[in-house]
Amino acid sequence: MKLQEEGADLLDLGAESTRPGSEPVAASEQLNRLLPVLDGLRTRITSPISIDTSLAEVAAECLRKGASIINDVSGFHKDELLPEICAQHGAGVVLMHLRGTPKTMQQDPRYGDLIAEVKEYLREGIAAAEAAGIRREQVVVDPGLGFGKTFDQNYQLLSGLHSFADLAAGLLAGPSRKAFTGEFSGLPPDERQFSTAGAVAIAVLAGADVVRVHDVAEMRQVTDIVDRYREIHERHTG
């Protein structure tokens, strides 16, 4: 509720950590954690609710309970039933690129052509979505900053965000508190607001339509001023 008051356009709820090295959480436990929160929020907020899960069982129950978006960190590469569940409920979907699993993704992440390989992975997810009956207008893609990427590769993705703009209806970037934002300061995640702000500004300037953040009020100020800059820049440059 506080996040909505601070300016969040939608809320993303997840019951399974996907930080590097994390273990998977069973569907039953995800639902035990999610459903009480979802039930409590439905009548108290107006923001759409997104559920961060890769499991069809979790998605189906949460969509029945009022969620309207599924945010799949596997990009429809884990549970083959998930696209069909999303289609049945008319859900919006966020498809993210992930190399390996959260437990293994940071173990020597190598790419021959980073941008091309991430795009191909996302195209495969979009193809699965369309095969299930999900329109491309319902899909947002996320190149997966921090998910199976070195610090340098995260910056490559930020500089190449425009390359993903034509894949789907929108582009999401999630730099908030990621390890690369602490590269220079050495600060812990909850003290990386300033470096996160820099990464959020870069992401929006590079073409991100949505940014997933923890510190909503602060990052809303960042996105507002970047949007204002873009408006004036485009007006005067044609």
C-alpha positions as CSV (number, residue, x, y, z in Angstrom):
1,M,0.0,0.0,0.0
2,K,2.9,2.3,0.8
3,L,4.5,1.6,-2.6
4,Q,1.2,2.5,-4.4
5,E,1.1,5.8,-2.4
6,E,4.7,6.5,-3.4
7,G,3.8,6.3,-7.1
8,A,4.1,2.6,-8.2
9,D,2.0,2.0,-11.3
10,L,1.9,-1.8,-10.6
11,L,3.0,-4.1,-7.8
12,D,5.1,-7.2,-8.3
13,L,4.6,-9.9,-5.6
14,G,7.0,-12.9,-5.4
15,A,7.4,-15.8,-2.9
16,E,10.6,-17.2,-4.3
17,S,14.0,-15.5,-4.2
18,T,15.8,-15.4,-7.5
19,R,19.0,-13.8,-6.3
20,P,22.2,-15.6,-7.3
21,G,22.6,-19.0,-5.5
22,S,19.0,-19.2,-4.3
23,E,17.1,-22.5,-4.1
24,P,13.8,-23.1,-5.8
25,V,10.6,-22.9,-3.7
26,A,7.8,-25.4,-4.2
27,A,4.5,-24.2,-5.7
28,S,2.6,-25.1,-2.5
29,E,4.9,-23.0,-0.4
30,Q,4.8,-20.1,-2.9
31,L,1.0,-20.1,-2.6
32,N,1.1,-20.3,1.2
33,R,3.2,-17.1,1.2
34,L,1.4,-15.3,-1.7
35,L,-2.4,-15.9,-1.2
36,P,-2.8,-14.2,2.2
37,V,-1.1,-11.1,0.9
38,L,-3.0,-11.1,-2.4
39,D,-6.3,-11.5,-0.5
40,G,-5.4,-8.6,1.8
41,L,-4.4,-6.3,-1.1
42,R,-7.2,-6.9,-3.6
43,T,-9.7,-4.5,-2.0
44,R,-7.2,-2.0,-0.7
45,I,-5.2,-1.0,-3.8
46,T,-6.1,0.0,-7.4
47,S,-2.7,-0.8,-9.0
48,P,-2.6,-4.0,-11.1
49,I,-0.8,-6.9,-9.4
50,S,1.9,-8.9,-11.0
51,I,3.0,-12.3,-9.7
52,D,6.7,-13.2,-10.0
53,T,6.6,-17.0,-10.6
54,S,7.7,-19.5,-13.2
55,L,5.2,-22.2,-12.1
56,A,1.8,-22.7,-13.8
57,E,0.2,-23.9,-10.6
58,V,1.1,-20.7,-8.8
59,A,0.1,-18.5,-11.7
60,A,-3.3,-20.2,-12.1
61,E,-4.3,-19.7,-8.5
62,C,-3.1,-16.1,-8.2
63,L,-4.8,-15.1,-11.5
64,R,-8.0,-16.6,-10.1
65,K,-7.5,-14.5,-7.0
66,G,-7.2,-11.2,-8.8
67,A,-3.7,-10.9,-10.1
68,S,-3.5,-9.7,-13.8
69,I,0.2,-10.1,-14.8
70,I,2.6,-13.0,-14.6
71,N,6.3,-12.1,-14.4
72,D,8.3,-15.2,-15.4
73,V,12.0,-14.9,-14.8
74,S,12.5,-18.0,-17.0
75,G,10.8,-16.3,-20.0
76,F,8.4,-19.2,-20.6
77,H,11.4,-21.7,-20.7
78,K,10.6,-23.6,-17.4
79,D,7.0,-24.7,-17.2
80,E,5.4,-25.6,-20.5
81,L,1.9,-25.2,-19.0
82,L,2.5,-21.6,-18.0
83,P,1.7,-19.9,-21.4
84,E,-1.6,-21.7,-21.6
85,I,-2.6,-20.7,-18.1
86,C,-1.8,-17.0,-18.8
87,A,-3.7,-17.2,-22.1
88,Q,-6.8,-18.7,-20.4
89,H,-6.9,-15.8,-17.9
90,G,-6.0,-13.1,-20.5
91,A,-3.0,-12.1,-18.3
92,G,-0.3,-9.7,-19.3
93,V,3.2,-11.4,-19.2
94,V,6.7,-10.2,-18.5
95,L,9.2,-12.6,-20.1
96,M,12.8,-12.3,-18.8
97,H,16.1,-13.7,-20.0
98,L,17.8,-16.1,-17.6
99,R,21.0,-18.1,-18.2
100,G,20.7,-21.4,-16.3
101,T,18.8,-21.1,-13.0
102,P,19.1,-18.6,-10.1
103,K,21.2,-21.1,-8.3
104,T,23.7,-21.5,-11.1
105,M,23.3,-18.4,-13.3
106,Q,26.4,-16.5,-12.1
107,Q,28.8,-19.5,-12.6
108,D,30.9,-18.3,-15.5
109,P,28.3,-16.5,-17.6
110,R,29.8,-16.4,-21.2
111,Y,28.2,-15.4,-24.5
112,G,29.4,-15.3,-28.0
113,D,27.1,-12.4,-28.9
114,L,25.3,-11.2,-25.8
115,I,22.6,-9.0,-27.4
116,A,21.8,-11.6,-30.1
117,E,21.6,-14.5,-27.7
118,V,19.4,-12.7,-25.2
119,K,17.1,-11.6,-28.1
120,E,16.8,-15.1,-29.4
121,Y,15.9,-16.4,-26.0
122,L,13.2,-13.8,-25.6
123,R,11.9,-14.5,-29.1
124,E,11.5,-18.2,-28.1
125,G,9.4,-17.1,-25.1
126,I,7.3,-14.8,-27.3
127,A,6.8,-17.7,-29.8
128,A,5.5,-19.9,-26.9
129,A,3.2,-17.1,-25.8
130,E,1.7,-16.6,-29.3
131,A,1.3,-20.4,-29.8
132,A,-0.8,-20.4,-26.6
133,G,-2.9,-17.5,-27.8
134,I,-1.3,-14.6,-26.0
135,R,-1.1,-11.5,-28.2
136,R,2.2,-9.7,-28.5
137,E,0.4,-6.6,-27.2
138,Q,0.2,-8.5,-23.9
139,V,3.9,-9.1,-23.6
140,V,6.7,-7.1,-22.1
141,V,10.3,-8.3,-22.3
142,D,13.1,-8.0,-19.8
143,P,16.7,-8.7,-20.8
144,G,17.5,-9.8,-17.2
145,L,20.1,-7.4,-15.7
146,G,22.0,-9.4,-13.1
147,F,20.6,-12.7,-14.1
148,G,23.6,-14.7,-15.5
149,K,25.5,-11.6,-16.4
150,T,28.9,-10.1,-15.5
151,F,29.1,-6.5,-14.5
152,D,30.4,-5.6,-17.9
153,Q,27.6,-7.5,-19.6
154,N,25.0,-5.6,-17.6
155,Y,26.4,-2.4,-19.0
156,Q,26.3,-3.9,-22.5
157,L,22.6,-4.7,-22.0
158,L,21.9,-1.2,-20.8
159,S,23.7,0.4,-23.7
160,G,21.8,-2.0,-26.1
161,L,18.3,-1.8,-24.6
162,H,17.0,-0.2,-27.8
163,S,17.8,-3.5,-29.6
164,F,14.9,-5.1,-27.7
165,A,12.3,-2.4,-28.4
166,D,10.7,-4.1,-31.4
167,L,10.2,-7.6,-29.8
168,A,7.0,-6.9,-27.8
169,A,4.6,-4.3,-26.5
170,G,7.1,-3.0,-24.0
171,L,10.5,-3.2,-22.4
172,L,11.3,-3.7,-18.7
173,A,14.6,-3.1,-17.0
174,G,15.3,-4.1,-13.4
175,P,18.6,-2.6,-12.2
176,S,17.5,-1.8,-8.7
177,R,20.0,-2.8,-6.0
178,K,21.7,-5.3,-8.3
179,A,25.3,-6.3,-7.5
180,F,26.7,-4.2,-10.3
181,T,25.2,-1.1,-8.8
182,G,27.5,-1.7,-5.8
183,E,30.6,-2.2,-7.8
184,F,32.2,1.1,-7.0
185,S,30.8,1.8,-3.5
186,G,30.9,-1.6,-2.0
187,L,27.7,-0.8,-0.2
188,P,25.1,-3.4,0.7
189,P,21.9,-3.7,-1.4
190,D,19.7,-1.5,0.8
191,E,22.2,1.4,0.6
192,R,22.5,1.5,-3.2
193,Q,19.8,4.1,-3.9
194,F,22.1,6.6,-5.6
195,S,23.8,4.1,-7.9
196,T,20.4,2.5,-8.6
197,A,19.1,6.0,-9.5
198,G,22.0,6.3,-12.1
199,A,21.2,2.9,-13.6
200,V,17.4,3.7,-13.7
201,A,18.1,7.0,-15.5
202,I,20.3,5.2,-18.0
203,A,17.7,2.5,-18.6
204,V,14.9,5.0,-19.2
205,L,17.0,7.1,-21.6
206,A,18.0,3.9,-23.4
207,G,14.4,2.9,-24.0
208,A,13.0,1.1,-21.0
209,D,9.2,1.6,-20.7
210,V,9.0,0.0,-17.2
211,V,11.5,-0.1,-14.4
212,R,11.2,-2.5,-11.5
213,V,12.5,-0.9,-8.3
214,H,12.5,-1.2,-4.6
215,D,12.7,2.5,-3.6
216,V,9.6,3.8,-5.5
217,A,9.3,7.3,-4.2
218,E,13.0,8.1,-5.0
219,M,13.0,6.4,-8.4
220,R,9.8,8.0,-9.3
221,Q,11.6,11.4,-9.0
222,V,14.3,10.0,-11.3
223,T,11.9,8.7,-14.0
224,D,9.9,11.9,-13.9
225,I,12.9,14.1,-14.6
226,V,14.2,11.8,-17.3
227,D,10.8,11.8,-18.9
228,R,10.7,15.6,-18.8
229,Y,14.1,15.7,-20.4
230,R,13.1,13.4,-23.2
231,E,9.9,15.4,-23.8
232,I,11.9,18.7,-24.2
233,H,14.7,17.0,-26.1
234,E,12.3,15.5,-28.6
235,R,10.4,18.7,-29.0
236,H,13.5,20.7,-29.9
237,T,15.3,18.0,-32.0
238,G,12.3,16.8,-34.0
